[in-house]
Amino acid sequence: MAFNLFRKSGKAAPERKASVTGRIVAMATGAGRTVWGARDTGSLTRLGFTGNPVGFRCVKLIAEAAAAVPLICQDCEQRYDSHPMLSLIRRPNMGQGQAELFEALYGQILLSGNGYLEAVSPEPGVPRELHVLRSDRMSVVPGADGWPVAYDYEVAGRKHRFDMSGHPDPICHIKSFHPQDDHYGLSPMQAAAVALDVHNAASGWSKALLDNAARPSGAIIYKGADGQGTLSPEQYDRLVFEMETHHQGARNAGRPMLLEGGLDWKPMGFSPSDMEFHETKAAAAREIAVAFGVPPMLLGIPGDATYANYAEAHRAFYRLTVLPLATRVSAAIAWWLSGFCGSEMTLRPDLDLIPALASEREQLWQRISAADFLTEGEKRRLLGLPPVSDE
């Protein structure tokens, strides 16, 4: 039975431009050309996060790990266990805690390359609440000098403008590096878009095979009594109806076929290209994981032998992916909130409380403690501790 493997369901969502200075992407399709999915944030989120298990797991793994990283609040003189900034971070609003807020923020950065935090501050001082805003609803309003003078947040045809001309700023915009855009960041989802298309197409191919008894279609050969292999229109329609009703689909897998006179079934095996689909799907999954910075071993993807064991891959995941992201985001938030506090504060990950780095930190503490040529102040500085006043 013949079927169209490349049939598309639904229509692609039109690409929405956030700014007249934004990128222009022209998508053209034609005979013999590769058809790629849309590259706007909404389409990539649907295809790469809600519709792809590898992309979903990569985003969840990074966002949850980074949101669980404990933070240190300090200034140039001391470390604080209790501070208005810490209290705000621990309970940013009535509906979210620290982990929920940061998971949503990291998720937006990974999906779109941009993260937006809104400060609710009815009076001077530390904001009363923090909220993560959806990046697909936010657009930058550049000024004459190229710097943002406002941010527009649009929902259901209604628009709210955040004025950035005053101080402190009501919006904290955290963006990933993008070499070709001045106002918006580049997300790992965009870099992995080709691999996502391949992985989704391979999954669709596998689903089509399952719908046809998990094997490629065979051929029914008819040899009439007169030697002419031609069916009448009524015979052909009846044969097609019986095949679709009694032998097609997963529920009819393995069901014996009754062929009448002159009909013969010739099964067809997998071609070499069919057999390569499984490896193609695994290779696409590895590319998606690499784009996000997640060791494929942590996702259970076969064929990856980069790390000797799971613990090594876990440590590399924190060192190369989670900590750089958490450090950059926490530093940006601290600088932004310092404008509300009136004094410069810093937020950074507490490396001593991350289980994946416990062995590394223990070795570092032992080496520095045994260094007799260092003063106590130098040792504290190397360990990331604030100086203490002499008693």
VENHU-V230346 format. One record per residue. N is the residue number from 1. RES is the residue in three letters. PHI is phi in radians with two decimals (NA if undefined). OMEGA is omega as a letter, one per 40 degrees, with the letter a starting at -180 (999 if undefined). Layout:
N_RES_PHI_OMEGA ; N_RES_PHI_OMEGA
This chain:
1_MET_NA_a ; 2_ALA_-1.64_i ; 3_PHE_-2.56_a ; 4_ASN_-1.55_a ; 5_LEU_-1.28_a ; 6_PHE_-1.91_i ; 7_ARG_-1.22_a ; 8_LYS_-1.83_i ; 9_SER_-1.84_i ; 10_GLY_1.39_a ; 11_LYS_-2.05_i ; 12_ALA_-1.19_i ; 13_ALA_-1.19_a ; 14_PRO_-1.13_a ; 15_GLU_-1.33_a ; 16_ARG_-1.77_i ; 17_LYS_-1.58_a ; 18_ALA_-1.55_a ; 19_SER_-2.64_i ; 20_VAL_-1.18_i ; 21_THR_-1.64_a ; 22_GLY_-1.27_a ; 23_ARG_-1.21_i ; 24_ILE_-1.94_a ; 25_VAL_-1.99_i ; 26_ALA_-1.82_i ; 27_MET_-1.89_a ; 28_ALA_-2.18_i ; 29_THR_-2.13_i ; 30_GLY_-2.94_a ; 31_ALA_-1.13_i ; 32_GLY_1.42_a ; 33_ARG_-1.86_i ; 34_THR_-1.26_i ; 35_VAL_-1.83_i ; 36_TRP_-1.80_i ; 37_GLY_-1.28_i ; 38_ALA_-1.16_a ; 39_ARG_-1.96_i ; 40_ASP_-1.33_a ; 41_THR_-1.05_a ; 42_GLY_-1.10_a ; 43_SER_-1.19_i ; 44_LEU_-1.13_i ; 45_THR_-1.16_i ; 46_ARG_-1.20_a ; 47_LEU_-1.42_a ; 48_GLY_-1.76_a ; 49_PHE_-2.03_a ; 50_THR_-1.31_a ; 51_GLY_-2.02_a ; 52_ASN_-2.41_a ; 53_PRO_-1.17_a ; 54_VAL_-1.24_i ; 55_GLY_-1.08_i ; 56_PHE_-1.05_a ; 57_ARG_-1.20_i ; 58_CYS_-1.08_a ; 59_VAL_-1.12_a ; 60_LYS_-1.12_a ; 61_LEU_-1.11_a ; 62_ILE_-1.23_a ; 63_ALA_-1.12_a ; 64_GLU_-1.20_i ; 65_ALA_-1.17_a ; 66_ALA_-1.19_i ; 67_ALA_-1.21_a ; 68_ALA_-1.51_i ; 69_VAL_-1.20_i ; 70_PRO_-1.20_a ; 71_LEU_-1.95_i ; 72_ILE_-1.91_i ; 73_CYS_-1.93_a ; 74_GLN_-2.73_i ; 75_ASP_-2.07_a ; 76_CYS_-1.30_a ; 77_GLU_-1.98_a ; 78_GLN_-2.67_i ; 79_ARG_-1.76_a ; 80_TYR_-1.89_i ; 81_ASP_-1.57_i ; 82_SER_-2.39_a ; 83_HIS_-2.77_i ; 84_PRO_-0.97_i ; 85_MET_-1.17_i ; 86_LEU_-1.13_i ; 87_SER_-1.10_i ; 88_LEU_-1.15_a ; 89_ILE_-1.14_a ; 90_ARG_-1.22_i ; 91_ARG_-2.39_a ; 92_PRO_-1.23_i ; 93_ASN_-2.75_a ; 94_MET_-1.23_a ; 95_GLY_-1.79_a ; 96_GLN_-2.43_i ; 97_GLY_-1.77_a ; 98_GLN_-1.07_a ; 99_ALA_-1.12_a ; 100_GLU_-1.15_a ; 101_LEU_-1.11_a ; 102_PHE_-1.22_i ; 103_GLU_-1.10_i ; 104_ALA_-1.14_a ; 105_LEU_-1.16_i ; 106_TYR_-1.12_i ; 107_GLY_-1.08_i ; 108_GLN_-1.11_i ; 109_ILE_-1.15_a ; 110_LEU_-1.23_a ; 111_LEU_-1.44_a ; 112_SER_-2.14_a ; 113_GLY_1.49_a ; 114_ASN_-2.37_i ; 115_GLY_-2.27_a ; 116_TYR_-2.20_i ; 117_LEU_-1.99_i ; 118_GLU_-1.85_i ; 119_ALA_-1.78_i ; 120_VAL_-1.69_a ; 121_SER_-2.35_a ; 122_PRO_-1.22_a ; 123_GLU_-2.48_a ; 124_PRO_-1.05_a ; 125_GLY_2.03_a ; 126_VAL_-1.08_a ; 127_PRO_-0.99_i ; 128_ARG_-1.39_a ; 129_GLU_-2.53_i ; 130_LEU_-2.17_i ; 131_HIS_-2.38_i ; 132_VAL_-1.53_i ; 133_LEU_-1.80_a ; 134_ARG_-1.17_a ; 135_SER_-1.25_i ; 136_ASP_-1.30_i ; 137_ARG_-1.74_a ; 138_MET_-1.78_i ; 139_SER_-2.39_a ; 140_VAL_-1.49_i ; 141_VAL_-1.90_a ; 142_PRO_-1.33_i ; 143_GLY_-1.57_a ; 144_ALA_-1.13_a ; 145_ASP_-1.56_i ; 146_GLY_1.66_i ; 147_TRP_-1.46_a ; 148_PRO_-1.12_i ; 149_VAL_-1.83_i ; 150_ALA_-2.90_i ; 151_TYR_-2.23_i ; 152_ASP_-1.80_i ; 153_TYR_-2.01_a ; 154_GLU_-2.04_i ; 155_VAL_-2.39_i ; 156_ALA_0.90_i ; 157_GLY_1.46_i ; 158_ARG_-1.75_a ; 159_LYS_-2.20_i ; 160_HIS_-2.12_a ; 161_ARG_-1.83_i ; 162_PHE_-1.71_a ; 163_ASP_-1.38_a ; 164_MET_-1.85_a ; 165_SER_-1.45_a ; 166_GLY_-1.60_i ; 167_HIS_-2.52_e ; 168_PRO_-1.39_a ; 169_ASP_-1.27_i ; 170_PRO_-1.34_a ; 171_ILE_-2.16_i ; 172_CYS_-1.87_a ; 173_HIS_-1.80_i ; 174_ILE_-1.93_a ; 175_LYS_-2.26_i ; 176_SER_-1.41_a ; 177_PHE_-1.16_i ; 178_HIS_-2.33_a ; 179_PRO_-1.29_a ; 180_GLN_-2.16_a ; 181_ASP_-2.44_a ; 182_ASP_-1.48_a ; 183_HIS_-2.10_a ; 184_TYR_-2.21_a ; 185_GLY_-1.60_i ; 186_LEU_-1.79_a ; 187_SER_-1.67_i ; 188_PRO_-1.03_i ; 189_MET_-1.09_i ; 190_GLN_-1.22_i ; 191_ALA_-1.16_a ; 192_ALA_-1.66_a ; 193_ALA_-1.07_a ; 194_VAL_-1.13_i ; 195_ALA_-1.11_i ; 196_LEU_-1.14_i ; 197_ASP_-1.07_a ; 198_VAL_-1.13_a ; 199_HIS_-1.13_i ; 200_ASN_-1.17_i ; 201_ALA_-1.16_i ; 202_ALA_-1.16_i ; 203_SER_-1.15_i ; 204_GLY_-1.11_i ; 205_TRP_-1.11_i ; 206_SER_-1.09_i ; 207_LYS_-1.12_i ; 208_ALA_-1.13_i ; 209_LEU_-1.15_i ; 210_LEU_-1.12_i ; 211_ASP_-1.16_i ; 212_ASN_-2.02_i ; 213_ALA_1.10_i ; 214_ALA_1.01_i ; 215_ARG_-2.64_i ; 216_PRO_-1.19_a ; 217_SER_-1.11_i ; 218_GLY_-1.61_a ; 219_ALA_-2.21_i ; 220_ILE_-1.72_a ; 221_ILE_-1.81_a ; 222_TYR_-1.95_i ; 223_LYS_-2.19_a ; 224_GLY_-1.28_a ; 225_ALA_-1.12_a ; 226_ASP_-1.52_i ; 227_GLY_1.47_i ; 228_GLN_-1.65_a ; 229_GLY_-1.45_a ; 230_THR_-2.26_i ; 231_LEU_-1.67_i ; 232_SER_-1.26_i ; 233_PRO_-0.97_i ; 234_GLU_-1.15_i ; 235_GLN_-1.12_a ; 236_TYR_-1.11_i ; 237_ASP_-1.08_i ; 238_ARG_-1.15_a ; 239_LEU_-1.12_i ; 240_VAL_-1.09_a ; 241_PHE_-1.10_a ; 242_GLU_-1.17_i ; 243_MET_-1.14_a ; 244_GLU_-1.20_a ; 245_THR_-1.46_a ; 246_HIS_-1.92_a ; 247_HIS_-2.32_a ; 248_GLN_-1.74_i ; 249_GLY_1.81_a ; 250_ALA_-1.13_a ; 251_ARG_-1.21_i ; 252_ASN_-1.81_a ; 253_ALA_-1.09_i ; 254_GLY_1.42_a ; 255_ARG_-1.29_a ; 256_PRO_-1.15_a ; 257_MET_-1.88_i ; 258_LEU_-1.79_a ; 259_LEU_-1.91_i ; 260_GLU_-1.48_a ; 261_GLY_-0.96_i ; 262_GLY_1.55_a ; 263_LEU_-1.79_i ; 264_ASP_-2.43_a ; 265_TRP_-1.73_i ; 266_LYS_-2.10_a ; 267_PRO_-1.21_i ; 268_MET_-2.05_i ; 269_GLY_-1.42_i ; 270_PHE_-1.22_i ; 271_SER_-1.40_i ; 272_PRO_-0.97_i ; 273_SER_-1.18_i ; 274_ASP_-1.14_a ; 275_MET_-1.17_a ; 276_GLU_-1.42_a ; 277_PHE_-1.13_i ; 278_HIS_-1.10_i ; 279_GLU_-1.19_i ; 280_THR_-1.09_i ; 281_LYS_-1.14_i ; 282_ALA_-1.14_i ; 283_ALA_-1.14_i ; 284_ALA_-1.13_i ; 285_ALA_-1.10_i ; 286_ARG_-1.14_i ; 287_GLU_-1.13_i ; 288_ILE_-1.09_i ; 289_ALA_-1.10_i ; 290_VAL_-1.13_i ; 291_ALA_-1.07_i ; 292_PHE_-1.49_a ; 293_GLY_1.44_i ; 294_VAL_-1.84_i ; 295_PRO_-1.01_a ; 296_PRO_-0.96_i ; 297_MET_-1.05_a ; 298_LEU_-1.23_a ; 299_LEU_-1.71_a ; 300_GLY_1.30_i ; 301_ILE_-1.47_a ; 302_PRO_-1.27_i ; 303_GLY_1.58_i ; 304_ASP_-1.87_a ; 305_ALA_-2.23_a ; 306_THR_-1.22_a ; 307_TYR_-1.92_a ; 308_ALA_-1.20_a ; 309_ASN_-2.67_a ; 310_TYR_-1.15_a ; 311_ALA_-1.09_i ; 312_GLU_-1.14_i ; 313_ALA_-1.13_i ; 314_HIS_-1.13_i ; 315_ARG_-1.16_i ; 316_ALA_-1.13_i ; 317_PHE_-1.05_i ; 318_TYR_-1.23_a ; 319_ARG_-1.17_a ; 320_LEU_-1.70_a ; 321_THR_-2.16_a ; 322_VAL_-1.21_a ; 323_LEU_-1.15_i ; 324_PRO_-1.02_i ; 325_LEU_-1.19_a ; 326_ALA_-1.12_i ; 327_THR_-1.15_a ; 328_ARG_-1.15_a ; 329_VAL_-1.22_a ; 330_SER_-1.13_i ; 331_ALA_-1.15_i ; 332_ALA_-1.15_i ; 333_ILE_-1.17_i ; 334_ALA_-1.11_i ; 335_TRP_-1.12_i ; 336_TRP_-1.16_a ; 337_LEU_-1.24_i ; 338_SER_-1.09_i ; 339_GLY_-1.14_i ; 340_PHE_-1.43_a ; 341_CYS_-1.33_a ; 342_GLY_1.55_i ; 343_SER_-2.48_a ; 344_GLU_-1.35_i ; 345_MET_-2.13_i ; 346_THR_-2.21_i ; 347_LEU_-2.15_i ; 348_ARG_-2.63_i ; 349_PRO_-1.14_i ; 350_ASP_-1.56_a ; 351_LEU_-1.17_a ; 352_ASP_-1.29_a ; 353_LEU_-1.89_i ; 354_ILE_-1.75_a ; 355_PRO_-1.00_a ; 356_ALA_-1.14_a ; 357_LEU_-1.87_a ; 358_ALA_-1.06_a ; 359_SER_-1.17_i ; 360_GLU_-1.13_a ; 361_ARG_-1.17_i ; 362_GLU_-1.12_i ; 363_GLN_-1.13_i ; 364_LEU_-1.12_i ; 365_TRP_-1.08_i ; 366_GLN_-1.15_a ; 367_ARG_-1.13_a ; 368_ILE_-1.23_i ; 369_SER_-1.12_a ; 370_ALA_-1.47_a ; 371_ALA_-1.43_a ; 372_ASP_-1.24_a ; 373_PHE_-1.40_i ; 374_LEU_-1.71_i ; 375_THR_-1.38_i ; 376_GLU_-1.09_i ; 377_GLY_-1.15_i ; 378_GLU_-1.17_i ; 379_LYS_-1.12_i ; 380_ARG_-1.13_i ; 381_ARG_-1.18_i ; 382_LEU_-1.17_i ; 383_LEU_-1.53_i ; 384_GLY_1.42_a ; 385_LEU_-1.71_i ; 386_PRO_-1.27_i ; 387_PRO_-1.21_i ; 388_VAL_-2.04_i ; 389_SER_-1.36_i ; 390_ASP_-1.21_a ; 391_GLU_-1.61_999
